[in-house]
């Protein structure tokens, strides 16, 4: 909770078979956190540089522990974030469901304590659904950086969402979403990217990577495979990084276990996927599937997802110097996300 103390414990362990000396760890507190103090079993921590050094030689199987205490503050994102929402607007979505969807978007995205309006987040929304031989997706909200100046226009546009009667053309949504976001004037693979697929069922139409976003004949490929191929295209084009980026699913009114398994094991990214809540805090990230048993639950589930994704604070600790290092570089750094709350 903002304004209260939080304690971070960093342990560096020697898993090898030789002594390790001259170890330095970089552990910078996020901007906005107020440093209180530290304790260490060895060495000293300099908050101004984020360096923990002068650590005694660590013998095989041994370790050293640093504890840092700070006050939680409001933290601005450390990089631009581009959010892509892929909304299933196919024939199974009723008019009353659509009203709930609109209200859920407006309620969460219009709430500045949940969805920042300070220019750090760009939002894009794609609607998909249709029939074979037709264009089966469209851009509802072009990439828009959300600010106090643009928020009214964003909310007004979200209130215009309609349906696209027909079948779930999930692959078309991924492809159009990818091409729309990468065409944004602020796009770079260095940005943080989050894709949220909102749907009430499995993919049921195929869209090839041919630029027309129309449903295509199967030609030996199932709609489920086509959706994953399109997802992989997006991952490659975005240059997605498991330390920053994710593809998640908000599944609504689904009772078929195989559909949930497909979302968790094939669609979300990074793998392995998991069911949320609770939301995992460990890095690297894992894609998640959230469940709303019906559309009435959608606003609350969507709000919880946005709260988690947009209010994370990334905490990293990295070994920056040592007489010997682990050949598996992933073992030389670690990190978690925490979510700062106002109350």
N, C-alpha and C positions, 0 to 999 in steps of 0.2 A: 504494500500500500504506500502511495506517495507520502513522504514526510516521516516515514518510520525507518528504523535501522534495518539493514540487511547484511548478512555475513556470508562472505565467499571463502571457501576452503579449497586451496590448490595443493595437490600432492604430486610431487615428482618422484618417480620410482625407478630404480635400476633393475630392469628385468634381464640384464645380461650377466656375463660371467667374469667381468673385469671391473676394477674401480673406475668411477667416472668423476672427474674434477672439473673445475672452472665452469660450473653450470650457471647459466643465466636464464631466467624466465621473464617473458614479457606479458604482463597482465594489466592492461590499461582499464581504468574504470570508465564507463560511458560518460560522455559529457552530460552534465545535469545531475550526476551523483556527487554528493559531498563526502569527501574522505574524512573518517573519524580516526582510525588508527589501524595497527596491524600487530600480529604476533607471529613468530616463526621459530621452528625448532632449530633452524640454522640460517645464518645470513640476515640480510636486511632488505626492506622494501622501500623504494623511492616512489612516492605517489606522483611526483612531477614528471617522471619519465615512464612510470609503469613497470620499472625493472626490479626484479628480485634477484640480488646477486650476493657475492661473498659466501656462497653455500659451501659447507664443508664437503670433502670428498664423500661420495655415496658408494658404499660397498655393494657388491652383488646381493640382491634381495632387499637392500635398504631403501630408505626414502627420506624425504624432507617435506615438511608441511608448512604452508603459509596460510594465515587467516587474516582477511581484510574486512573491516567493518565500514559501512558507508550509509548515508541517508539517501533513500530513494527519492529521485526528483523526476520532473517531466523531461523526457528525452525526445529530441527531434530525430527522425530517421537519419541514418548515416549515408543513405544513397536514395536516389529516385526509385520509386516503385511503380510498376505498370500492372494494373489488375485487369484481367480479361474475364468477363462473365459470359458463359455459354448457356443460354436459356432454352430449354426444350419447350417449344410452342406448338407441338403437334396436336393432333385431334383429340387426344385424351385429356387435354387441359380445358376445363369448363370455364364459362364466363365468370362464375363466382370465384373460381380458383384464381383467375387472372386478376380480379380485384384485390385478392389477398396478396398476390405476388407484388403488384404495384405498390400497395401500402407497405409491404415489408421492405422493399427497396427504399422507398422514400423515408420511412421511419429511421432506418439504420444509417443510410448514406447522408441524410439531412441532419444527423446528430453529430455535432463536431467533436464530442467527447469519444465517439466511436470511430468516425471516419474523418481524418484530418482534412482541413480546408485551407492548408497553408502552402500549397503548391508542391508538396512532396509526392503526391499520388496522382497518377493518370488512370482514368477509368474508361473501359470500352465494353459495350454490351452487344452481343450477337444473338439473334433469335434464329432457331432452326426448326424445320419441319416441312413436310410437303409430300409430293408424289413423284413417281418415276417420270423422267423426261422433263421435269420442271426445275427451276432454280429453287433450292430448298433451304435457303438461309438468307438472312439480310442483316445489315448493320442497323441497329436501333440507335446506339449512341457511339458516334465516332470518337476516337481517342481524345479525351478531354482532361486537361490538368485541373483538378478540383481546387478551387480557391473561393474566397468569399465573394469574388466577382462572378464566378461561373456556376456556383452551386444552384442558384435558382433555375438557370437554364437546364442544368443536369437533371434536377428533380422534375421539371416540366416535361422533359423528354422521356424520362422513365414512366411518367404517367400516361404516355401514348402507346405503351406496349400492347400489341394485339397478339392473336394467335396465327399460326400458319397451318391450317388444317391438313391432315395427312399423317405421315409416319415420321418417326424420329430419325433424322438424317444427321446423326452425331458426327460422322466423319466430315460432312460438309461444314458443320459448325467449327470444328477444329481448324479446317483449312482456311476458311474465310477469316476467322479470328486471328490466326497466325499472320496472314497477309495484311490484315488491317493494322495490327499493332506494329509490325515491322515497317510499315509505311509511315508511321508517326514521325513527326519532326524531331521528337526527343528520343526515339528508340536507339538503344545501344545494348549490346549483350552484357555490358557491365551493370546495367540496371538490375534491380531485383524484380522478379516476375512471379505473379501468382495467377493461376488459371482456376476458376471455379466452374465446374460443370453442374448445372441444376437440371435434374431430369426425373421422370417418373417411370423409366424403363430402359431396357437395353436398346442399342442401335438396331434399326430395322431397314435402313437404306444404305446404299454404297455411293461414295463420292470419290472419284479418282483425283490424283494430283495433276489436274490438267487446266486449272485456272478458270473453269466456268461455273463451279459450285452447283452443278446440276447432278441429280441422281443418275447413276450409271448402271448398266447391266452387270450382273454378278461376275461373269467371266472367271468362274472358279474361286472367287473370293467371297467370304461371308461378310455381312455387315459388321460383325464384331471384330473381325480381322481388319477390315477397312478402317474402323474407328481407331484401332491401335496404330495402324500405319500412319494415319493422319496425325495422331498424337505424337508419334516419333518425329514426323516432319516438323511439327511445332517445336519440339524439344531441341532439335538440331538448329533450326532457324533462330530460336531465342538464345542458343548457346547456354542452356540451363545448367546451373551449378547446384549440386545437392546441399551446399552450405547456405544458399540464399533462396533458391527457387523451388516452386512446388506446383503440382496439379492435384486438386482435391475435388471431391464429389459431394454434393448435397442431394441425397436420394429421398424422394417423396412418395409415400403411399405404395411402397413395394413390399410384397409378402413372399416373393420368390427368393429363396436362399442362393440360388445359382447366380441371380442378378447381382446380389450384394458381393458374392465372391468374385464375379467378373470385375466389378468396380474396384475392389480392394486389391486383387492380384494382377489385373491387366491394365487398368485405366489410370489410377492415381500414380503419382511419381513425386519423389523418388520411392523406389521399392526397398524393402517390403512395405506395403501399405498397412494401415490399421484402421479400426473403427474408433471414432471419437464422439463425444468426450469420454474420458479425459484426453486432453491434447498433450502430446509428447513434447518435452522440453529439450531433449538431447539433440546434439548435432552429430553427424549430418541429419538433415530433415528427412521425414518420411511423409508421403502423401496419405491423406486420411479420407474416410467416408463418414459423413454425418447423416443421421436418419431423422426424417420428420414423418411420423406415422400418417399424417394427412396434411393438406395444404394449410389448415388452421394453425399448425405448428410452425409453418415456414418462417414467419417473421422473427420468431424468437430464435430459431436455429440459425438463420442467416445473421442475425445480430451477434450471436455468440461466436460465429466463425470470424466475422469482421473484427470483433473485439480482440480475439486471439491473434489474428494475423497482423493487424495494423498497430497493435500496442506492444509488440514484442521488443525486448531489448536484448541484443546479442552480446554475450559475454564470452571472450576468448582468452585462452592462456596458451602461449607457444614457447617451446624451447628455442632460444635464439643463439645459444652458445653452449658447448660442452666438449670435453676432451674426446668423447666418443658418443655417437648418436645411433639411434635405432635405424636400421636400413629400411624399415617400413615407416616412411615419412609420416603417415597418418597417425602413428603413435607418438609423434613429437608435438602434437597440438591437440587441444580439446576445447569444447565449448558447449554452452547451453543457451536457450532463450528463456527469459523471464518476462512476465507480463505485468507491467506496473498498473495499478488500479488507483482511482481517485478516492475511493472509500470502500 
